[in-house]
Amino acid sequence: MVNKGGLVGLVGRQVLAAEILGGRQVGIRIDDETLSFFDPASRELLRVRPNPLSPDEVQRLRGLRPAGPPPRPSVEPVRVQRRVSATGTVMVCRQVVSLGRTYTGQTVTVHVAESMITVELDGQVRVIQRTTDIPVRHVKANKPREVSDVVQAHRQASPGTRTSNITWD
C-alpha cells in the first residue's frame, strides 16, 4: 500500500513510488537496477524508480515470490495540458509543436500516443507525427503569471525595495 506521501515501506526504509499513487494498492517488481510499481489487477505499469535495495535486503522481504511477466505500460494515449508560448508553440516530450501565435497564452489539451501527438484547439483536432520517444514527464501546464504576482514576489524577497526598481524583460 502506498502512503499519502507516495512512499512504500521496504525493509525498514521508505522508498518513493509516486505521490499520485497515495492510498493505492500496488505490486512491486524488483529487478537488479529498478523497482517497477504496477497495478496488481491489470499489471499496468505505473512508475519505475531506481532500486535502492541491496540483494541481501531483497532476500529479507516478507511475501517475496518469483516475478511474473513484466508489467506493461498503458496503451492509451497520455493526456497532458500545455500553455501556448508567446511564439505560438508548445513542447511535449521535448518535441516542439507549432500551433500559431493566435493561440498565445491559451491552455491546450494534448494526447500523446506512441507515434502521434493530438492537440485539441477550438473544437478542432490537429494530429502531429511524433519524432521523439521520450516519455511524458509533466502532465499539467504552467499557470500564467500575473503582473501582480511578480510584484508581490519581488516585495516578499526584498521588503524595502520600491516597485519602480523592477525591470521587465
N, C-alpha and C positions, 0 to 999 in steps of 0.2 A: 504494500500500500504506500503510495506517495503522500507525504505530509503536505500541509497547506503551503509550505515554503518551497515545495518542489524537490525535497530531499528524500532519499531512501536510506534506511539503516542497513549496512552490510558489515559484518564482522566488527561491530562496535564503532564504526565510523560512519559519518554522514556523507553520502555520495549524491551529487547533484544530478537529477533526472531532467526536470524542467518545471518551472513554476506553473505553467499552464496545465500540467498533469496533476496538480494538487487534488487530493481526495480520491484519486483513481487507482484501481487495482491494475497492476502491470506485471508482465512477465519480464524477466531479465535473462538475456543470453550473454554468457561470459566467454569471450574469446581472449586470446593472448593479449591483444592490443586494445580491444574495445569492449564496452558494455552496450548492448542493444536493448532498448526498452521497447516493448511491444504489447499490443492488446492481446490478452490471453484467449479471447473467444475467436477473433478473426485472424490473429497472428500478423496484424498490420503493424509495420514498423512505425514507432512514434518518435524516437530520438536515438541518437548514437553519441556516446561520450567516450573519452579515453578511459582505459581500465587502470584505476589506481591500486588495485589489489595484487599482491604477490601470489605466486602459485600456492604457497603454504596457507595464506589467508583464504584462498578459494576452497581449499580442501576442508577448512574448518566450518564452512557454511552449512547450516541445517537445511534439510529438504533438497539437497543437491541431487540432480538426476541428469542423465545424458541429454544433451541438447537435441531437439528435434530439427526439422528443416529450418533454415534461416528465415527470419521474418521478412516479409516483402513490403516494399514501400507502397503507399497509396497509389492507385492507378488513376484516381480522379484528378482533375486539374486543381492546383492550389490557388485559392482566391486571395488576392492581396489588394491593398489600396496604395495609390501613389498620388502625390501632388505635382501638377504640371509646373515645370520651371518657367522662368521668365523667357527662355528661348523656345518654349513650346515642346519640351521633351520630358520624358520620364525614364528612370533607369530601373530595370528589372533584371535581376540575376546578372548584373554587370553588362547588360545589353542596353544601349540607348535606343529608345523608341521615340520617333518624331511624330508628334500629334498636330502641331501647328500652334502659332502664337495666340490664336483666338481662344485657346483653352487655358491660357496662363492663369495660375493660381487655383484652378479647379482641382478637386479631388476625384480621381477616376478609379474604377474597379478594373482590375486586370486578372485574367485567369491564365495561369502558367501551366502548360502541359509539357510533356516530354519533348515535343517537336514544334509546338505552336504557342504563341502568346496572343491572347484575345483581349481587346480593350473595348469597354462599353463607353460610348460617348453620345450624349443627346439622343438616346434611343437607337443609335446605330452601333454596329459591331464591326470592329476592324480586326482582321486576322493577320498576324505578322509571323513569318518563319523564324524560329528560334535559332540563334547562331552560337549559343554557349550551352554548356552542360552543367553550369554552376547551379547548385540548389538554391531555393528561396531562403533568405536569411532574415528578412524583415517583412512583416505582414502588414503593418499599419503605416500610413503616410505621416509625415511630419505635419503638425498643425501650423497654420500660417501665423506668423508673428505680427502682432500689432505694434505700432509705434509706441503706444503707452506701455507695453510690456518691456520694450527695450529701455525706455527712460526709467521705469521703475527698477529694473535690474541694475542699471547704472547707479541709481541713487542708493540702492542697498549695498552695492560694492564699495562706494565711497560716499558717505553721508554728507560731507561738507562741500561736495562738488556741485557747481551750478550746472543746469542742463544746457546752457548756452555753449558749454565747452565740448559738447558731444559732436563728433564729426560723423556724417552719414556717408557711407560708401555706396 
